[in-house]
Amino acid sequence: MCTLQKTERKLAMSSENTELKLRLRDGLKMQLLQKMGVESLNVMLQLVCFFIT
């Protein structure tokens, strides 16, 4: 019984860790996408301004 609880706890902790890792990875992906999006938007705006003037 004691060992089962311990293993369950370990499993729960490891699953939480993987979830956190996945969340962190997703967060980093989102940040990268946002960065790229902002940069591409800036480039597009510069191009538009260039063509307008």
Contacts in CASP RR format, 6 or more apart in sequence:
PFRMAT RR
TARGET T0000
AUTHOR 0000-0000-0000
METHOD contacts of the structure
MODEL  1
MCTLQKTERKLAMSSENTELKLRLRDGLKMQLLQKMGVESLNVMLQLVCF
FIT
END
